[in-house]
Structures are given as structure tokens and as C-alpha cells.
Amino acid sequence: MKTVAICCVALVSLTAGAEILDGRWTGAADVPGRPIPLVIDLARDPGGAWTGSLTVPGLDVKGAALANIAVQGDEMRFDAGDALGAAPFGPATFVLRVAAGGRMRGELTQAGNVAPIALARTGDAQVEPPRRSTRVAATTEGRWVGDFELGGFPRHVTLDIANAASGAAQVDFVVVGKATTKLPVDYVAEEDGVLRIESRPYRVAVEGRVAAGRIEAIVEVGPQEIPMRLRRVEKTP
Amino acid sequence: MRKALALLLALASLACTAAVEPMFRGGPAHAGVATAQAPRKLTRVKWAFPTGNRIVSSPVLHAGTIYFGSDDGSVYAVDAASGRQRWKRATKGPVPSTPAIAGDRLYVVSYDGNLYAMDIRTGAVRWRFASAGERHFEARGLHGWTPSRQTFFDPFDVYLSSPVVADGTVFFGSGDGHLYAVDAASGQLRWKFATGDVIHASPAFAHGVVYVGSWDSHFYAIDAATGKEKWRFHAGEDPVAHNQVGFQSSAAVVDGVVYVGCRDANVYALDAETGAEKWRFNNAGSWVNASPAIARGRVVFATSDSSLFHMVDAATGKSVVKQQAKAFMFGSPVVAGSVVLQPVLNGILEARDFVDGTLLWEFRTEASKANLGWALTAEGRFNMPLLYRSASGEAAMVGLDRQLSAGALFSTPLVGDDGTIYVGSADGNLYALE
């Protein structure tokens, strides 16, 4: 009888688990010597897919979008994108399982380290919508080149900007210094004539006003801001 | 065959090495070469001696006693065999300077701004010489930190100048920008030489000349008798972030050549007589804060950000050996027979083969193993995404504090006559290894 009862409870848990994942979950990863506080918001979007965001007070992480969310029964897996470090440190991965009493337990893995997580449901989900790239003006599309100096070494920048069919702009961002580096661009936006392009994994951004075939820009490399003038050129085949 | 070669090298090295003197880098010329062979295999931790704060100072050995400073503000004398305390003497500031011993006196600099002369048997203070006061290197918008108009002290400026004693004179640098020459017996000033910024490197002494670098981007050769400048060498500048500037590394002077690392990412070889540059080895933006060791025609040094262990030809500066370490290195390599000991800021002491630089063994502090707050990755590298979250100066200070929680080894290891290795850690312990 007792076995049957346990089986019933387990079956109910498996079928209902996905729905009770919804909400704001607050707790910590038990990292030795310095627990990492966690606030995880989980919800379904209008299409029924799971979305979520992560906040880590003290680590400058607020509302970072969760990626690769997978739910199976009462277990959820996702990663934090580059919020807790891009490769080779990340992405940080989370495995969470529903426990009794509005709680979840699981593990955080980051940079090869693993720590247990304990969370409690503390309210409704407040998933922060991810920042999305926008379209840019037609006059901004095309190839732009410029130069700046960092640490005594010259760098040549090429930006190929184009609006994609899906709507948002996409950028090929190449820096040639001692080596040639193609930076992954995860954010492009143009608002009121100010263009901003970000490569967060490399902590590099370009921001400037587009006018008369030029962009008077600032290159942000980590904490450093370096002026750079970009000029439009024709793409060579 | 390889063992035989290593043994031959070790014997050759021991035969031609001058006796190690109890001062930073084993003598006034700072060659960084031990007289004894370090073990090629680590057997055990013989003892650990706890102090009240991190140990940045390097231990020195004299007549069976280990002497060193701690950032808890005291100078310690510890029995080398047992690890038991013989005496301690408090100063009024951290002591990240390495003591120098001459006769029956120990000389060391404290952050309280004094050069101390202490009795080596009791620690009794014989005299104190006050500089104009200690301070860290500082600059507006240092390292690109924000706010950019804020003046930040440099938390990576961890050392104080370690005195060198020669010809009855104690030479040391100060945060007040001066190189001082003080009478070893009386503590009276003989002369002082002004530079443009902090001097926390240890001066080297050879053939009547004192050699030291300053954070003003110059390296100086000063006549030891008169305090007059013989020559100066201008290294790199960084007027924007003040990151790629200044000498934190102490020079080694061997066979008429000065070898020194610089925060401008170069290791320089300079003619000791004229200051003319013989060669430079560029490290692509990575600081060289460790002091080079010079042995058997090789310059041995380690870098900070790029975490590379190098051996280059002393005559040409061409690379002979390059090995990738796991974390930043500020502590200086010591050549001990066929072994090179290299302290690393992840709390690990590496022992590398002198021939090819391969890792023979490593000692990991308990703090490094504990990995509080995941300061390290599972592989032992610094976990940068968790340490340095933003460009704010405050965040950087917090990040460094967390980084040091791994038991960072800033201290330069000492090899005793019996091969025992002594090294200090930011976890507050002085370790004896065999």
C-alpha cells in the first residue's frame, strides 16, 4: 500500500512538475566560503516555450537571459549565457529539480567547479525581456573602416553592417592587430542617430553618431575608451 | 640519461655558485641562484608557521634561523628545523619587505615608513631610520578603472623595497620616491637620491654601483659612495591608464649586465657600465613584476597576465624555454641546481626542470585547495568572470582580495643548505617543504 502511494505521488509530481517551475526562485549556490545569491525567474512565453532570467546580487548580473532551457518532468536545465563568464569559464550551467514545499534543489557548474543550489519559490515570475538588436538606417548599412591604438599597437577595424530579413541588424566585426580577430556581435542598435555595437564576450563595444559618411566613434575595450573615426568604403569582392 | 644530465648540471651549478647571503635574491647582485639542490620530488610539508596576515616578504636563512616579515606588522625569527618561533618584533605597518642580515643585525622596511635595524638574536630594535613616509603607487584612472578622475592606489603594488647591505651601508627605496643610503652601524643618512615616483623594487649592488628602477619609468645606476647618478634608462610610459609603466621588478646584475623586468611588458638587458640597451624581450602587454634569475647563461623570468615561464639566452635575449603556467606570477624564480622554483599567485609553488622547464612537482596551499568563493577554476586558473565583474575601482579591489584568498605566493622561495624549501603565502603561513 505504501509503495503504491509513493508511486502515485511520483507520477503526480512528474506530470505537474513543469507547471510548478513557474515563478521567482530565490536562494543561493553553496560555493565554499562565499555563497552566491541567486534570483531565477521562470515562465512560459505566449507560445508556451520556457523563458527565464537570472539575477546575481554582488556580481553585477541583473536579468540576464537564460539559454538552452530544457524541462523534463520535474527537472529543468539551462545555462546563463555569458553572464557568469564566456568560454573557457562558461557558460555556467544549472540543473534544478522540484522538491517538496515550494522548493528546488540542484547544482551550479561554473569553470569546472560544482556547487549545490537551494531555492525557494518567493513569488510570481518577473522574467526580464532580453535586450534585442534593432534595425539600422539604410544609410548606416554597408562597410565601415577605422583605426585605433591600444597598448602601443595599431588596430584596424572593419564593420560590415546589414539589416537581416528578420528585422534586426547584423554586424561582421573584424579587428586586425597582431592577429586577425572576428568578434562575435550580440547587440546592434541605432537610436536617434547613435549606433551601438557590442561584443559582450570580448567586452568590446563601438558607439558613435552616423553622419555624412562618417562615424565619430568611441571604442570601449574593457574599461578603456579610445576615439576612432570610421569612414564608409565600398566592399571589395 | 636525462637524470645524469640534470645531476651534472646541478653539480656544475653548485661548484660555481657564490655563497648565498641572507638578503633578497641571495645577495647584493640579486642573481636568484641557490647554493643547494632543491628536491626534484616533493615529499612532504615539514612544517607550517602561521602569522596574522598574508606573507609577501621572502624568507632569508642565517645560522639555522629563518627571518621574514608579515603583513600583520611583525618581523619573525623561526627555527628552521622545527618551525618554532624564536622571536617576533612588531612594527607599526605591514612588512612586505624582505630582511637583509649583515653581522648581528637584521634590516627591514615597514609600511610605517621606517627602515629598522634589529638584533638577530632578540629582535631588539637598535635604530630606526624614517623616510618621508611610505605609500603605494597611485594614479588617476589607474588601470582604466572608473571613475576615471579618481586617484586609485595600486593594490598590485604589493611589495616594499627590500634593503641590500654592502660596504657597511644599507640601501633601500621608498614610496617617497627616494633611494636611501644609510650607515649600517649608526642608522645615519649618508645620501639620498630623488626619483619621480615610488621605489618599491630592491636595489641591486655590484662593483660600487647601486641599480634600481622607479615607478617614474626610469631605471637608475647610482654611485654607491656619493649618491651621484651614473646613468639612467628610460622605459615605457602609459599616460592614460598608468598600467604599462614602472619598475616593480628588482634587477639582477651579473657579468657586467643588468637584467630587469618592467611593467611596460619588457625584460631589459642593460650594460651595467653605460646603461646602453643590449636587448629587450617583449611580453605583449604582460607585466614582468618578478625579478629575473640568472644562471648558466640563461635569464629565467615569469610574467603576470600571460602567465608564462621563460628562459632566454642571457647574451642575446632569444627564447630558450617557454612554458605556460596557470596563473599570474609576481614572485621571483629561484634556480636551485637542476630545479627552478616558481611561485604562482594561485597558491601553487611550481618546481620546473632547468633544462626544458617541464613541471616536476607542485605544492598547493590549503587555501588554494579550499578555493573559497571559486577564486579559481577547477584547473587552478583564476576564475576571472567571478573575480573582476566591472571596471569600477571598488570592484577591482574586491576582486583582488578574493584573488588573494587562494593563498597567493608573492614570496620568493628560499632553499636551505639541506634542500628544504621555505616560502610565504598570502594565507598567512610560512611553509617548509622537503
Interface residues (C-beta under 8 A of the other chain):
Chain A: V31 P32 G33 R34 L59 D60 L84 G85 A86 P88 F89 G90 Q110 A111 G112 N113 A115 G151 G152 K178 G222 P223 Q224
Chain B: H143 G144 W145 T146 G236 V240 A241 Q244 A284 G285 A370 N371 L372 G373 W374 L376 T377 A378 E379 R381 N383 M384 P385 L386 R389 S390 A391 A395 R402 S405
